[in-house]
């Protein structure tokens, strides 16, 4: 075997060994807090449950171009129980999901997904480490879906206060669902009754650890000592107002965020999304007991889910291909259809993807313009960037079912996969065993390097 081939296979072997050796980190005991900071700001009592009404509203619109909007509204009762001085528990109850009329925000109806979301959010309690206002860790049931945990992280972010004291202004680094940000706290009001009102502001553009990308663009994340740490395509602000009672209990927390897509925007006109969260204290009672299964510890940072293709339902892929077959030329909706096709193909497993390919080649999906579905499907395969698409690429290349130009394009695309998996590497490894070209060596070696770094 040539030295270049030997080096490439060694890289593949090391990557697969690393994949086998890695695994999730679990708790060794049932305690979420690893340390305990003495409370000086907040005075929550062990054995008590503090109940809040929770509201979350998200509105997306194209300001200056349309009066319509897309909006979602979540309502729930959030119960914070104190297990020990630094060990808290969050339980959500009475969850509802509503959506508004696109032309009238005040007209709402229950979403068809409301019951499903309610079951998911109410299924498991969430332990968290509470260090006198700072949420240091969250400990979720190992079966908790990522999107559910992220929503609970949002609730805890509104509950959190990382000031050194409630009497002095404070500026410092804070971790929450928005990322790692510089939070600017100001004491704005102290009433005669002893209540303290505090404002918190963040420039979301200066936050790090905010974004997760599934892109064909290869990139290496790094941090700079600069105020611009997020994608400059978006500008965003985050402002909260919290009211703390004389007894050291959070009475109210309202947080508002605004995100504007900078390209084509004019001041505040353009594509924008606003979010509002509100926690309002409703009462105190004895805490409920809860049983916990296997827990996993993590932070408040938003967790970007790496979806593993597992569906065997090809309905969505075929539906998009049929829409594509209606095209006779390139139209404004063409890029959108291509994007939908790529994301639909990412969801299905290898066998299902191969079945769709056979139907596309036999022109069984479209009654007309079958060549259009073939062109789009073939172009989409290298953009899917999953083990299933890598498996299909390997089979078509080995069986000489595609042109040399397509082989070169597909092999080159491997070097630009941003988040390769060990399964993906395993699928393309056979390409190194059949008199491979230099392009195959370089592309697969780059793929392995991207996985290992």
N, C-alpha and C positions, 0 to 999 in steps of 0.2 A: 504494500500500500504506500502511496506517495506520502512524503512528510506533511504536505498541506492537508491531505485527507485525514492523516493520523491526528494532527493537531485539532482539526474540526471535531472529530469523533470524541477526543478527550474532553473538549469543552462541553459537548453534549452530555457525556457521562457525568461530569462534575455538576452540571446543572440539575440533572435528574436525581443525583444523590442528595443535593441540597434540598430539593423538593420533598424527598422522602423524610429527611431529618427534621424538617420544620413542622410546626404545628401550633394550634392555639394555646394561649396561656390561660390557665384556669386558677381559681382561688384554691388555696390550700386549706382554708377554713371558711367559716360563714361570716367573717367580718370584712366589711368593705373598706373601712378606714384603716390605713396603715399607721397613722399617727393621730394625736388628738391635741388640738390647740385650745387653751383655756378661753372660754367665752368672755368677751368684754363688751361687745356691741349688742348681741342678741341673747335673749334669755328664754329660750324655748325649754319647756320642762319635760324631763324624761317620763315616759308613760302617757303623754298627752298627744292628741291629734288636732292639728290646726287645719281647718277647712277653708277653701277659697273657691269662689266662682271664677272659672277660667273662660276667657273669650279670645279667639284668634280670627282675624279677618285678613284676607289677601285679595287685592284688586289689581288686575293687570289691564292696561289700556294703552291706546295709541293717541296720546294727547295732541290736540291741534289738527288731527286728521279724521277722527271718528268719535262720536259720542258713546259708542258701545264699549263694553268692558267685559272681562271674565273675572268672576269673583267666587271665593269659597269662604264659608264661615263655620268655625268649629266652636261648640259650646260644651262645657264639661264641669264637673265638680272635682277639684283637685284636693286630695287629702294628704297632708304631710304629717307623718307620725314620727315621734322621737323615740328610738329604741334605746339609745345611750347618748351621752353628751355629744359625740361626733358621728353617730350612726343614725341616719334618717331613712325614711321610706316614703315613696310617692305611690299613691294609688289613684287612678282616675275612674270616675263613675259618671253615669248619665251622659255619655258622649253622644253628640249629634253632629251631623255634617249637613250644611245647607248650601245652596247656590242661588245666586240672584238672577233676576231677569237681566239680560244684557243691556237693556235700555233704562232699567230702574233698580237701583241698589236696594231700595226699601222693600221691593217685592221678592220674597224668598220662598223657596220650596225645599223640602227635604230631598237630599241627594239619594239616588238609587243605591249608592255605595255606603250609605250612612250606617246600616246595621253591620255590615262587614267591618267597617272601621271601628265601630263600637266594640265588637267582639275582640278585635285585635288589641285595642288600647286598654281594655279592661281585663285582659286575660291574666296578666302577671303584674305583681308589685315590682317596684324598682328601688333597690337599695342605693344609697349614695353617701359619700363621705362629706360631712358638712363641717368645715373648719371656721367657725365663727363668721359665717357669711359666704365663705368661698367653697364652692362645690369642687372638691379635688378629684374625686373618682365617682364613676357610676358603675354599679354592679348589676347587670341584667341577667335574666334567665338565659341560658345558653340557646334556648329555642326561640328567643325573641327576634322577630324579623327586624332587619336593619332600619326600615322606614319607620317602624313603630318606636324603636329606641331613639331615632333622630327627633321624632315629635316630642317625646318625653324630655329629651335634652333641651328642646325649645322652652318647655315649661320651666325647667330648672334654671335656665339662663335668665328668665324674668325674675326668678326667686333669689338669685345670687346677688351678693354685694361684697366687693373685695376691698373696701376701704379699711385703713388702719384703725380709724375711729369715726364715730358719727358726729364729731364736733369740728373736724378740720377738713379742708379740701384735700383731695388726693388724686394723684396721677400715677398710673403704673400699668404694667402688663396684666392682661386678664384673658383667660381662656374660657370661651363658651362656644355655642353652636355657630357663631359668626366667624370664629377663627381665633388666632392669637393676635390681640389688638391692644393698643394703648387706650385705656379708659380714663376719661377725665371726669372725676366726681367733684361736684360742688354742693356745699350745704347752702341751700337757697332760703330756707325759712325754718325758724324755731318758734313755735306758737307758745302762748302763755300756758296752755295745758300740757306742754312738754313734748308735743309731737314734733318730729323732725322731717322736713321735706328735702330730698336730695335729687339732683339731676345728674345724669350720666350721659356722656356723648362719645362717639367713636367715628373716626373717618375710616370707612370700610376699605377704601383704597389702600390704606396703610397697614391693613391686616395681612398676616401670613397664614398658611395652612387652611385656606378657604376653598380652593378649587380642586376638583378631581376631573381629569380629562380622559376621554376615550377618543383619541384622535389619530389620524394617520401621520401626524407631525411628531417626529422624534424630539424629545426635549429632556433636559436634566434640571430638576428643581434645585434652586439655591436661594440663599437669603442675603440681602444686602442691607447695609446700614442706611436705608433711605426711607422716605415717607411713602414711596410707591412700591407696594409689594404684591398687589393683586393685578388682575388683567386690566389694562387701561381702557378696554372696550366698555367697561361698566364704571359708573360712578355711584357711590352709595353712602348713605349716612344712617347713623343709628343713634337714637335719643330715647332715654328712659327718665321717668320721674317716679321716685319711690317715697312712700310715707311710712315712717316707723313710729310706733306708739311709745309712750313713756315707759311701758313695761318691756321694751325691746322686742316687739313683735311686728313683723311686716304687716301693714294694714292695706297697702295698695301699691301696685307696681304696674305702670303703663309704659310699654316700649313701642316705638314707631320706627320703621325702617323705610327708606325710599331708595329704589334702584332705577337708574336711567341708563338706557343703552345709548352710548355716546355717538356712534356714527349716525348721521342724518338728524341728530337732535339739535334743537335751538333753545338754549337755556333749559327750561323744564318741559319743553315740548318734545315729543317723540315717544318711543316705546318705554313704558315705565311700569314698575310694580311697587306697590306700597303694602306693607304689612303692619298690623297692629295687634299687640298682645296686651291683655289686661288680666291681672290677678287682683281679686277683691276679697279681703278677709270676711268670712261669714260666721265663724264660731269655733269654739274649742270644746273638746270632750276627751274621754278616755280613749286611748288608741286601741285599735283592733289587732288581734294576733294574725300573723300570716305565716304561711309555710313557703320555704324557698327550695328550689331544686338546685341543679348545678348552675353556678354563676360564673360570669366572665367580667373582668374588670377592664374599664376603659375610661377615657376622659370625656369632657363635654364637647369636644370637637365633633363637628358633623362628620359622619362616616359615609364615605362614598362607596356605594355598593358595586362590586364587580360581579355582574350577573353571569352565571354559568349557563350556557345553552342546555336546556333540558326538555323543552316542549317537543311534543310529537304532533302538534296541531299545526298544519301548514296553511290554515285558512287565511290568515292575514297576509302571508307572502303571496298566495295566489290571487287574493283580492287586489293587491297593489299591482301585480303584473297585469291583471286584466285592465286596470285603469291606464297603465302604460301602453297597452295595445291599442287604446283609443287614440293615441297620439299619431299624427301624421308628420309632424315636424317639431322643432324645439319651441316650447311655449313657456310663459312665465312660471307655470306650475311644474315644469320638468324637474328642476333641482329639488323641489319639495318631494316629488314622487320618488326620486332616486334616494334621497335621505330616508324616507319611510321604508323603502325596500331594504336598505342596508340594516336598519335597526330591526326590522321584522326578521331578517335572516339571522341576526345575532341571537335570537331567542330559541332557535330550533336546533335539535341535535344532529349528529352527523348522518344517521340513516335517513332522517326526514329530509335533510338538505339534498342528499343524493337522489331521493325519490323525486323531489321537485325538479332537480336538474334533468332527470330522464323525461319528465313530462314536458319541460321547456323544449328539449331537443326534439321531441316527437310532436311539438306544436299542439299538445292536448289541452293547454290552459286557455289559449286564445283561438278564437275561430278565424280571426283575421289579424294581419300584422304580426304573425308569429316571429318574424325576424327581429321585430322591435323588442319583444320580451327576451329573446336570446341575447341581443346586444346588451341590454341593461343588466340581465342576470350575470353574464360573464364579466362585465365591468365591475359589478358589485362584489363579486367573490373575494378579491384581494382586500377590499375595504372593510369586510366583515371582521377580520382579525380575531377569529376564534379557532379553537381546535377543530371544530366541525368544518369550517371553511378550509383550514389547512389540510385536512384529510381529503376533501374533495379536490383541492388543487393538486395534491400529490398523485391521486389516482389518475386525473386527467393528463398530467405531465408524463407519468410513467407509461400510460397507455397511448401516448402520442395522439390525443384527441383534440389538441389545440395547436394553433400555429406557433412557430418559433418566436414571433414577435410577442404573442401573448405569454409564452413561457418566460421570456426575458422580463416582461412587465410584472408578472406575478412574483418571480424570484426577487426582483428589486424591491417589491412592496414589503417583503419580509423584513428588510432592514429598517423599515419605518414603523413597525408595530411598537406602539408606546408601552403596552402592558402585556407582554407575552406570558403564557403559562407553560408549566412543564408538559402538559398534555399537547400543547401546540408544538413544542420542540420535538416531542416523541413522534408526532405525526409526520414531520418533514424530514426526520433523520434518514429514512430510506433513500432520499434523493442523493445522499452522499455515497451510496453504495453501488451506483450504476454509471460508472465513467462520468462523474459530474463535471460540470463546467466550473471555471474559476468564479463566475458570477454566483453559482450555487454555494460554493465554499464561503465566499465573502458575505453573502446575504444571511446564510444560516449561522455563521459565526457571530455576526452582528446581532442576530436575534437572541442567541445564547448570552452574549454580553449584556444585552438590555435586560434579560431576565435576572442575571446574577448580580448586577450592580445594586 
